[in-house]
């Protein structure tokens, strides 16, 4: 039996492939959009996983340092250390800063921690050059995409910081590069003021009471103790907001990226709809171009079912080729994006199912035209 779809596609192969490539680029953008969302989720969990804390103690009635401003006293760390169920606790700071770099400054998130403490947010597996922090002052570990070199000095406020280590893949929840400095240096950067500001405050009778503030205290719970129960006790006695690791991950991955996920979902839906319309228009145009041939086929007795099968096969083939080109296109460009893009196989299979459904719906327009074709139009015209 002759395969009508194969014969027709072979006759217009170049046009068919170019059309599939065009639709494939649209679908490739759909995969990229989904990958951007996946990348946001991965970025949000990088720092949480590296710190690996059971509890996050932050300013009362706040969601913590990743969602909003949080300031608590550093000495709360010492109080937590003697509470039953707490294995160890450390103070951390987080702040957005601009590192001077040519041709323009680099926006980063600086993590301040005690280099001699029990929590180290620098994952040793991420260090590609140099070492960890070993001093209380004037050392910094940067991420490789900041383009700073090992041994280079970076001026910040009144001091200069030497790059002693370089990491790879260290990003904040917003996708900005992470740098690491000692807690004392971080407090000076975040809470200390310039000389002019200090003189001005002294003239007004103000004193800087923020020098020993931090953004959060992280803690690990002793084996055998319930993390939720310890968190409940801390909330009751210390008048602070306390979040478990699971709750903090929810704040980052669900709360903070909620609007972004809705926006990406809207763009994805629009692109899929546009792709479906384009496939429908292409199939309809191809059907119109061969209406006389279809009329002749009906005139010589070829049943509608065979002609409908041809239209459906062409539409599905167009959708399948577009899906192949979409994967090629997305894998070719995703690494060129400034922030992380994560392409996952389940997302590709989900898109494949959507494309097949969209192709079937798109074929209905061409099928309707075929069914309404008049065999008598093949005579004389």
N, C-alpha and C positions, 0 to 999 in steps of 0.2 A: 504494500500500500504506500502510495506517495505521501510524504510528510510535507504538507503545504507550508507550514511555518518555516521549515528548514529551507525550502526553495525560495520563499519570500525574503527571509533574512539574508540569504546568500546573495540575492539580487541587489539588496541595498545595504550591504555589510558595512561600508564605510560610514554611512549616515547613522546606522544603528549603533556602532561602537562609539562614535562621537557623542551621540545622545546619552548613551550609558555612562560615559565618562563625566559628562556635565551633571547628570543626576547624582553620580557617585561622589562628586565633589561636595554637593549639598549634603548628602548623607554622611560624608567624611566629617563635615563640620558638626553634624549631630553627634558623632562619636567623640569628637574633640570636646564638645560642650559637656557631655557626660563625664569625660576624662578630667575636665577641669573641676567638676564637683567632687569626683573621687580624690583628686589631688588635694582639694581643700580639706577633706576628711583626714587624709594621711598627714598633711602638714599640721593639723590641729593636734594630732596624737604624738608627734615626734618628741616634743619637749616633755609631755606628760610621761611617756614611756621611759625617756632617759632619766628623769628624776625618780620615778618609781616610788612615789610616796603613797602611804595608805590614807593619810588625812591632810587636808589643807585648811589651815586656820587663817581667817581673813577678818577684815574690819566688819563690825556688826552691820547686818542688813545690807550687805553687798554680795555680789556674785563672785568676787575674787579678782585677782590682778589681770586676768585675761579678758574680763568682761567690762570692768569699771575700776575706778580708782580705789585703792585699798591701802590704808596706812595703820600699822599697829606697832607697838613698842618692841624693840629688839629683845629686851630682857624677858619677854613672855616665853621665849625659847627655853630659858633656864627653868621657868616655872613648869613648863610642859614636861621637861625631862624627869621630874620627880613624881609625876602623876602615875598612879597605878595603871599598868597596861601599855604605857608608852615606852618603846625600846630606845628610840633616839629622836631628836628634833633639831632642826636647823632653820635659820632665817635666810630668806631669799628676797632679792629685788628684781624687778623687771622694768625697763624703761626704753622708750624709743629715743635714739640719738642719731646724729648725722656724723659720719666719719669723714674727715677731709680727704678727698681723693680727686684726681684729675681724670676727665675734664669736669666732673661735677661730684658733689658729696654723695656718699652712699648711705642710704637709710637702713638702719639695722635695729635689732632689739638686743639690748645688753642685759645679760643675766649676771647678777651679782651673788656670789656665794663664798662661804668660808673655805679656802683651799685646804685647811687642816681639819675640817669638820667631817661628819659622817655621811653627808649627802654630797655627791658630786654629779652635777647635771651634764658634765661632759662625758659622753659615751666613748670609752676607749676605742671601740671599733670604728668610730667615725674619724679618729685622728689619722690623717694621711702624712703629715709632716710635723716634726718638732715634738713637743711634749705638753703635758698638762700644766696648770698653774702650780708654782712652788713657792711663791712669795705673797706677802700681804699687800704689796703695792707695786704699781707700775708695770704689770705684765698683763698681756691680753692674748686670748686665743680667738682667732677669727675663722670664718667660713671661706672656703676656696673661691666662691663666686663674688667675694668682695674685691678680689684682685690684689690684695696685699701680700707681700712676700715675707718669708720667714726672716726674722732679724730686723725688719723694718720698724721704724718708730712712728707712732701716731699721736699727734698733739691733741689733747682734750682739756679744755679749760686751762688751768695753770700748769698742768703736768704733761709729760710725754710717756707713752706706753709702748713697750717693746713687744712685738709679735713673737711669741714663743711657741705657738702651735697653730696648725691649720687643720680644720675639720672638713668633712664632705657630707652634704645632705642635712646639715643642721639648720632648720628653719623654724620660725615662730608660727603661731596659729594662723597668722595672716599671710604667711608665705615669705616674710622678710627674713634676710639672713640673721643668724644668731652670732653674737660675740660674747665672750665670757671674761669677766674681770672679778677681782676679789671683792668681798662684801664691803670692806672699808672704802675702797675706791668707788664702788657703786654708790654708796651712801654720800660720798663727797660730790659725785656728779649729780645725783638726784636731789639731795636735800641741802647742800651747801650753796652759798650765794657768792657772787663776785665781791671783790674788795669794796667797790663803790656802794653796792647794796648793803654790805655789812656796816660800813660807816654811816650810811643813811639811816639804817635801822637803829643803830646805837644812839644816834642823835634824837630819835623818836622814843627811845627807851625800850625798844624791842630787843629780845634775845632769840637766837636761833635754837628752838627746842626740837627741831626735826632731825638733828644730826644722827640720832640713834633710833630712827624709825626704819621700818622695813615694809615690804608689800605683803608678805605672807610668811607664816611659819609652817613648814612641812614636817610631818612626823611619820614614823613607822610604828606599828603596833606589835607588841610581843606575841610570839606564838602561843596559841591557846586562848587568846582574847578575841572577842567579837569587835570588829572594826566599827560596826554600826552602834554598838553599845558604848564604846569609848567615845565616839563622836557625840552621842547623846549626852553623856556626862559632861563633856567639855562645853557644849552649848549651854548647859544649865548653870555651870559654875563660873565660866569665864566671860560670859556676855559677849561672845564672838560668834561669827558665822563659821561653821565647820562643815566641810564637804568631804565625803569619801572620794577615792579615786574614780569610782564609777560615776558619782554625781558630777565631779569636775569634768569628766570626759563628756558627759551629757551636755553640760553647759557649753563646751567648746564645739562639739560636733552637731548638736541639734539646735541649741538656742542661738548661737552666734552666726551659724551659716544657714539659718532657716530662710531668711529673705533671699539670700543668694541662691539657695536651692530652688525656690519658687521662680525666681527670675530665669535661671538656667532651664527649668522645666518648661516655662512659657516659650523661650526661644526654640527649644527642642521640638515642642509640639508644632510651632509655626513652620519650622524647617521641614518636618515630616509632611505636614499638610501641603506645603509648596511642592515638595518632591512628588507627592501623589497627584497633584494637579498637572504638573509637567508631564508625568508619565501618561496620564489620561489624555492630555492634549496631543502628545506625540503619537499615541496609538490611534486616536481619532483622526489625526491628519494622515497617517499612513493608510488608514481604512478608506478615507475619502479618495486618496490617490489611486486606489485600486478598486473603486466601486464598479467600474465597467467590467473588470476581470471577475469580480464577485458575481455580478449579474450574469455573465456568461456561464460561470460555474453552476449557478442555480438553474440556468436555462437548459444545460445539458444533463441536469438531474443530480448534481452533487448535493447531498442533504445539508440543511442548515447546521446540523450538529457538527459536521466536519469543518465547516467554515468557522463556526464559533470556536471550535477547538483550536484552529489556527490562530485566531485573535488572542485567545487566552494563553496559548503557549508563547506567542511573541511577547505578550505583556509580562508574563512570569520570567521569561528569559531576560528581558530588559531590566526587570527588578533585580534578578540574580546577578547580572553583570554589574549593575550599579552598586550592589552591595560589595562585590569583589573590589571594584575601583575605590569604593569608600574606605575599605580597610587599607588598601595600598596607600592611598592619599593621606589618611590620618596617621599611619605609622611613619610616613616619610617626613611629616612636618611637626609632630607633637613635641619633639625634643627642642624645637626652636622657640617654644613659648617661654616667656620669662619666669613663669611659675610652674609648679609641678603639674603635669598631666598624666593621669594613670589610666591606661587602656586595659580593660579586663575582658577576658573571653566571654563571661556570662552576658556582659553588656552588648557585645557584638552579636551573640545569638538572639538576644532580645530584639535588637534592631532588625535582624534577619527575619524574624517572625512578623514584625511590624511591616517590613517591606513587602513580604509575600501577601499579607492581608491588604496592604495598600494597592499592590499590583492587581489583585483580584477585583477590588472595587473599581480601579481605574479601567479595567478591561470592559466593564459593563457598558460604558459609553460607546465603545467600538462595536460591542456585540449588539446593542440596540440598533445601531446604524445598519449592521449586516442583516438583521432580521427584517428591517423595513425596506431593504433593497428590492427593487422591482425587476424581475428577469427580463421583461420586455424592453427595458432601457438598453439592453445589450444589442438590440437590433437597430441598425440605421445610424446610430450616433457615434 
